[in-house]
């Protein structure tokens, strides 16, 4: 039966999926595939598939926030996907962090709502260790610097209260990223038995979000995060 939102034949979906929020980033990932093809463009989800170094892979732009991510993951899993790496963007908190830094998530503070529909708040939001370990190993093999740490994921971007009241606490606690999707990814993965991981490029600093002056650095970080994710996914597939 055809899925409600991601409209394609299940044969066109790999078990190995990159799930950035941005459709354009999904295309950037797919540009590394051999003969990539757009297999679905429906309800805001653009899905590309092709082979990377001989391994069939898929990249899906999930949109922003937990609800759209959960829908994408569920429907892709219905079509055979079971390994998901989010390649996203994030803000940062710590002094010395800057635009273009690459962060690999070892877990996140649960600030979103969708994950609560999978597991109660007593459960931590953490990636699959095998995927986390391979992302870190791939960064080392490619000689690309990364920060590994805990961040926060929440589903409210334009908060009337802002994050200023919490940012001091986040900084003191050592949090290294803020974005909108990884909590849902990790919790859904834990509940469903999927393998998950997440890597981000910083598009801001503790003092300035999305500064125009940091655009070139951010794009370089985005490219590095894509290269690390591709390398890691290939290694994972080889080990399966």
C-alpha positions as a Markdown table, in Angstrom:
| # | Residue | x | y | z |
|---|---|---|---|---|
| 1 | Unk | 0.0 | 0.0 | 0.0 |
| 2 | Unk | 1.3 | 3.5 | -0.9 |
| 3 | Unk | 2.3 | 5.6 | 2.1 |
| 4 | Unk | 0.1 | 8.7 | 2.8 |
| 5 | Unk | 2.9 | 11.3 | 2.5 |
| 6 | Unk | 6.0 | 9.8 | 1.0 |
| 7 | Unk | 4.6 | 8.5 | -2.2 |
| 8 | Unk | 6.9 | 6.0 | -3.9 |
| 9 | Unk | 7.5 | 2.3 | -4.4 |
| 10 | Unk | 9.2 | 0.6 | -1.4 |
| 11 | Unk | 11.8 | -0.8 | -3.8 |
| 12 | Unk | 13.1 | 2.8 | -4.2 |
| 13 | Unk | 13.9 | 3.2 | -0.5 |
| 14 | Unk | 17.1 | 2.0 | 1.2 |
| 15 | Unk | 17.4 | 0.7 | 4.7 |
| 16 | Unk | 20.2 | 3.3 | 5.1 |
| 17 | Unk | 18.6 | 6.8 | 5.2 |
| 18 | Unk | 20.0 | 10.3 | 5.8 |
| 19 | Unk | 17.3 | 12.5 | 7.3 |
| 20 | Unk | 18.2 | 16.2 | 7.2 |
| 21 | Unk | 15.5 | 18.7 | 7.9 |
| 22 | Unk | 16.3 | 20.8 | 4.8 |
| 23 | Unk | 15.3 | 19.4 | 1.4 |
| 24 | Unk | 18.2 | 21.2 | -0.2 |
| 25 | Unk | 20.6 | 19.5 | 2.1 |
| 26 | Unk | 19.0 | 16.2 | 1.2 |
| 27 | Unk | 19.8 | 17.0 | -2.4 |
| 28 | Unk | 23.4 | 17.9 | -1.5 |
| 29 | Unk | 23.8 | 14.5 | 0.1 |
| 30 | Unk | 22.2 | 12.8 | -2.9 |
| 31 | Unk | 24.6 | 14.7 | -5.2 |
| 32 | Unk | 27.3 | 12.3 | -3.9 |
| 33 | Unk | 25.3 | 9.3 | -5.0 |
| 34 | Unk | 26.0 | 7.5 | -8.3 |
| 35 | Unk | 23.0 | 8.4 | -10.6 |
| 36 | Unk | 20.8 | 9.9 | -7.9 |
| 37 | Unk | 17.1 | 10.1 | -8.6 |
| 38 | Unk | 14.2 | 11.9 | -7.0 |
| 39 | Unk | 11.8 | 9.2 | -6.0 |
| 40 | Unk | 9.2 | 11.3 | -4.1 |
| 41 | Unk | 8.2 | 14.9 | -3.9 |
| 42 | Unk | 5.0 | 15.0 | -1.9 |
| 43 | Unk | 3.7 | 17.0 | 1.1 |
| 44 | Unk | 7.0 | 18.8 | 1.6 |
| 45 | Unk | 9.1 | 15.6 | 1.6 |
| 46 | Unk | 11.8 | 15.3 | -1.1 |
| 47 | Unk | 13.3 | 11.8 | -1.2 |
| 48 | Unk | 16.4 | 10.9 | -3.3 |
| 49 | Unk | 17.9 | 7.5 | -3.7 |
| 50 | Unk | 21.1 | 6.1 | -5.4 |
| 51 | Unk | 24.3 | 4.3 | -4.7 |
| 52 | Unk | 27.2 | 5.6 | -2.7 |
| 53 | Unk | 30.4 | 3.6 | -3.3 |
| 54 | Unk | 28.2 | 0.7 | -4.3 |
| 55 | Unk | 25.8 | 0.9 | -1.4 |
| 56 | Unk | 22.1 | 1.8 | -2.0 |
| 57 | Unk | 21.2 | 4.8 | 0.1 |
| 58 | Unk | 18.3 | 7.3 | 0.5 |
| 59 | Unk | 18.2 | 10.9 | 1.6 |
| 60 | Unk | 14.9 | 12.4 | 2.8 |
| 61 | Unk | 14.3 | 16.1 | 3.7 |
| 62 | Unk | 12.0 | 15.8 | 6.7 |
| 63 | Unk | 11.1 | 19.4 | 7.4 |
| 64 | Unk | 11.4 | 21.2 | 10.7 |
| 65 | Unk | 10.3 | 19.9 | 14.1 |
| 66 | Unk | 9.3 | 16.6 | 15.7 |
| 67 | Unk | 5.9 | 15.9 | 14.0 |
| 68 | Unk | 7.2 | 16.0 | 10.4 |
| 69 | Unk | 10.3 | 14.0 | 11.3 |
| 70 | Unk | 8.2 | 11.3 | 13.0 |
| 71 | Unk | 6.0 | 11.0 | 9.9 |
| 72 | Unk | 9.0 | 10.6 | 7.6 |
| 73 | Unk | 10.7 | 8.0 | 9.8 |
| 74 | Unk | 7.5 | 5.9 | 10.2 |
| 75 | Unk | 6.7 | 5.9 | 6.5 |
| 76 | Unk | 10.3 | 5.2 | 5.5 |
| 77 | Unk | 10.5 | 2.4 | 8.0 |
| 78 | Unk | 7.3 | 0.9 | 6.5 |
| 79 | Unk | 9.3 | 0.7 | 3.3 |
| 80 | Unk | 12.2 | -1.1 | 4.9 |
| 81 | Unk | 14.5 | 1.7 | 6.3 |
| 82 | Unk | 16.0 | 0.9 | 9.7 |
| 83 | Unk | 19.1 | 3.1 | 9.9 |
| 84 | Unk | 18.8 | 6.9 | 10.1 |
| 85 | Unk | 21.4 | 9.6 | 10.4 |
| 86 | Unk | 20.2 | 13.1 | 10.8 |
| 87 | Unk | 22.5 | 15.7 | 9.1 |
| 88 | Unk | 21.3 | 19.0 | 10.4 |
| 89 | Unk | 22.2 | 22.5 | 11.5 |
| 90 | Unk | 22.2 | 23.8 | 15.0 |
| 91 | Unk | 22.9 | 26.7 | 17.3 |
| 92 | Unk | 25.6 | 26.5 | 20.0 |
| 93 | Unk | 26.2 | 27.7 | 23.6 |
| 94 | Unk | 29.8 | 27.3 | 24.7 |
| 95 | Unk | 32.4 | 30.0 | 24.5 |
| 96 | Unk | 34.8 | 29.3 | 21.6 |
| 97 | Unk | 32.1 | 27.5 | 19.5 |
| 98 | Unk | 31.5 | 29.2 | 16.2 |
| 99 | Unk | 29.8 | 29.0 | 12.8 |
| 100 | Unk | 30.9 | 25.9 | 10.8 |
| 101 | Unk | 31.8 | 23.8 | 13.8 |
| 102 | Unk | 30.6 | 20.2 | 13.5 |
| 103 | Unk | 28.9 | 18.6 | 16.4 |
| 104 | Unk | 28.1 | 14.8 | 16.8 |
| 105 | Unk | 25.3 | 14.3 | 19.3 |
| 106 | Unk | 25.7 | 11.9 | 22.2 |
| 107 | Unk | 22.2 | 12.7 | 23.4 |
| 108 | Unk | 19.9 | 15.6 | 24.0 |
| 109 | Unk | 17.7 | 17.3 | 26.5 |
| 110 | Unk | 14.0 | 16.6 | 25.6 |
| 111 | Unk | 12.5 | 19.9 | 24.8 |
| 112 | Unk | 10.0 | 18.8 | 22.2 |
| 113 | Unk | 6.6 | 17.2 | 22.4 |
| 114 | Unk | 6.4 | 14.5 | 19.7 |
| 115 | Unk | 8.8 | 12.2 | 21.5 |
| 116 | Unk | 6.5 | 12.0 | 24.4 |
| 117 | Unk | 4.1 | 10.0 | 22.2 |
| 118 | Unk | 6.8 | 7.3 | 22.0 |
| 119 | Unk | 8.4 | 7.2 | 25.4 |
| 120 | Unk | 7.7 | 9.0 | 28.7 |
| 121 | Unk | 10.1 | 11.7 | 30.0 |
| 122 | Unk | 11.9 | 9.2 | 32.3 |
| 123 | Unk | 13.6 | 7.8 | 29.1 |
| 124 | Unk | 16.7 | 9.7 | 27.8 |
| 125 | Unk | 16.9 | 10.7 | 24.2 |
| 126 | Unk | 20.1 | 9.1 | 23.0 |
| 127 | Unk | 21.4 | 7.8 | 19.7 |
| 128 | Unk | 22.4 | 4.2 | 18.9 |
| 129 | Unk | 25.9 | 3.7 | 20.3 |
| 130 | Unk | 27.1 | 1.9 | 17.2 |
| 131 | Unk | 26.1 | 4.8 | 15.0 |
| 132 | Unk | 27.5 | 7.4 | 17.3 |
| 133 | Unk | 30.8 | 5.5 | 17.5 |
| 134 | Unk | 31.0 | 5.2 | 13.7 |
| 135 | Unk | 30.3 | 8.9 | 13.2 |
| 136 | Unk | 33.2 | 9.8 | 15.6 |
| 137 | Unk | 35.5 | 7.2 | 13.9 |
| 138 | Unk | 34.6 | 8.5 | 10.5 |
| 139 | Unk | 35.5 | 12.1 | 11.5 |
| 140 | Unk | 38.8 | 10.9 | 12.8 |
| 141 | Unk | 39.5 | 8.9 | 9.6 |
| 142 | Unk | 38.7 | 12.0 | 7.5 |
| 143 | Unk | 40.8 | 14.2 | 9.8 |
| 144 | Unk | 37.8 | 16.5 | 10.3 |
| 145 | Unk | 37.5 | 18.2 | 13.7 |
| 146 | Unk | 34.2 | 17.6 | 15.6 |
| 147 | Unk | 32.7 | 18.2 | 19.0 |
| 148 | Unk | 30.9 | 15.3 | 20.6 |
| 149 | Unk | 28.4 | 16.1 | 23.3 |
| 150 | Unk | 24.9 | 16.6 | 24.6 |
| 151 | Unk | 22.6 | 19.2 | 23.2 |
| 152 | Unk | 19.0 | 20.3 | 23.5 |
| 153 | Unk | 16.2 | 19.7 | 20.9 |
| 154 | Unk | 12.9 | 21.6 | 21.2 |
| 155 | Unk | 10.0 | 22.2 | 18.8 |
| 156 | Unk | 9.5 | 26.0 | 19.4 |
| 157 | Unk | 11.7 | 28.3 | 17.4 |
| 158 | Unk | 10.0 | 31.7 | 17.8 |
| 159 | Unk | 9.4 | 31.4 | 21.6 |
| 160 | Unk | 7.9 | 34.5 | 23.1 |
| 161 | Unk | 10.1 | 33.8 | 26.2 |
| 162 | Unk | 13.2 | 33.2 | 24.1 |
| 163 | Unk | 15.9 | 30.9 | 25.4 |
| 164 | Unk | 17.8 | 33.6 | 27.3 |
| 165 | Unk | 16.5 | 32.4 | 30.6 |
| 166 | Unk | 17.7 | 28.9 | 29.9 |
| 167 | Unk | 20.9 | 29.6 | 28.0 |
| 168 | Unk | 23.0 | 30.2 | 31.1 |
| 169 | Unk | 21.9 | 26.9 | 32.5 |
| 170 | Unk | 22.5 | 25.2 | 29.1 |
| 171 | Unk | 26.0 | 26.7 | 29.0 |
| 172 | Unk | 26.8 | 25.7 | 32.6 |
| 173 | Unk | 25.6 | 22.2 | 32.0 |
| 174 | Unk | 28.0 | 21.9 | 29.0 |
| 175 | Unk | 25.4 | 21.6 | 26.2 |
| 176 | Unk | 26.9 | 22.0 | 22.8 |
| 177 | Unk | 24.0 | 22.3 | 20.4 |
| 178 | Unk | 20.3 | 23.4 | 20.0 |
| 179 | Unk | 18.1 | 22.2 | 17.2 |
| 180 | Unk | 14.6 | 20.8 | 16.7 |
| 181 | Unk | 14.5 | 17.2 | 15.6 |
| 182 | Unk | 17.0 | 14.9 | 17.3 |
| 183 | Unk | 14.9 | 14.1 | 20.4 |
| 184 | Unk | 12.1 | 12.7 | 18.2 |
| 185 | Unk | 14.6 | 10.8 | 16.1 |
| 186 | Unk | 16.3 | 9.2 | 19.1 |
| 187 | Unk | 13.1 | 8.4 | 21.0 |
| 188 | Unk | 11.3 | 7.0 | 18.0 |
| 189 | Unk | 14.3 | 4.9 | 17.2 |
| 190 | Unk | 14.5 | 3.5 | 20.7 |
| 191 | Unk | 10.9 | 2.6 | 20.7 |
| 192 | Unk | 10.8 | 1.1 | 17.1 |
| 193 | Unk | 14.2 | -0.6 | 17.2 |
| 194 | Unk | 15.8 | 1.6 | 14.5 |
| 195 | Unk | 19.4 | 2.6 | 14.6 |
| 196 | Unk | 19.9 | 6.4 | 14.8 |
| 197 | Unk | 22.6 | 9.1 | 14.9 |
| 198 | Unk | 22.9 | 12.8 | 14.4 |
| 199 | Unk | 25.5 | 15.2 | 13.2 |
| 200 | Unk | 25.1 | 19.0 | 12.9 |
| 201 | Unk | 26.9 | 22.0 | 11.5 |
| 202 | Unk | 26.7 | 25.1 | 13.7 |
| 203 | Unk | 25.0 | 28.1 | 12.0 |
| 204 | Unk | 25.4 | 30.5 | 14.9 |
| 205 | Unk | 27.4 | 31.5 | 17.9 |
| 206 | Unk | 26.4 | 32.0 | 21.6 |
| 207 | Unk | 26.1 | 35.7 | 20.8 |
| 208 | Unk | 24.6 | 35.7 | 17.3 |
| 209 | Unk | 22.2 | 33.3 | 15.6 |
| 210 | Unk | 22.7 | 32.7 | 11.9 |
| 211 | Unk | 25.1 | 35.6 | 11.3 |
| 212 | Unk | 25.6 | 36.6 | 7.7 |
| 213 | Unk | 29.3 | 36.9 | 8.4 |
| 214 | Unk | 29.5 | 33.2 | 9.2 |
| 215 | Unk | 27.7 | 31.9 | 6.1 |
| 216 | Unk | 30.8 | 30.6 | 4.4 |
| 217 | Unk | 32.0 | 28.9 | 7.5 |
| 218 | Unk | 28.6 | 27.3 | 8.0 |
| 219 | Unk | 28.6 | 26.0 | 4.4 |
| 220 | Unk | 32.0 | 24.5 | 4.9 |
| 221 | Unk | 30.8 | 22.8 | 8.1 |
| 222 | Unk | 27.7 | 21.6 | 6.4 |
| 223 | Unk | 29.9 | 20.0 | 3.7 |
| 224 | Unk | 32.1 | 18.4 | 6.3 |
| 225 | Unk | 29.1 | 17.0 | 8.2 |
| 226 | Unk | 27.8 | 15.4 | 5.0 |
| 227 | Unk | 31.2 | 13.8 | 4.2 |
| 228 | Unk | 31.4 | 12.4 | 7.7 |
| 229 | Unk | 27.8 | 11.0 | 7.5 |
| 230 | Unk | 28.4 | 9.4 | 4.1 |
| 231 | Unk | 31.6 | 7.8 | 5.3 |
| 232 | Unk | 29.9 | 6.5 | 8.5 |
| 233 | Unk | 26.9 | 5.1 | 6.7 |
| 234 | Unk | 29.1 | 3.3 | 4.2 |
| 235 | Unk | 31.1 | 1.7 | 7.0 |
| 236 | Unk | 27.9 | 0.7 | 8.8 |
| 237 | Unk | 26.6 | -0.9 | 5.6 |
| 238 | Unk | 29.8 | -2.8 | 5.1 |
| 239 | Unk | 29.6 | -4.2 | 8.6 |
| 240 | Unk | 26.0 | -5.4 | 8.3 |
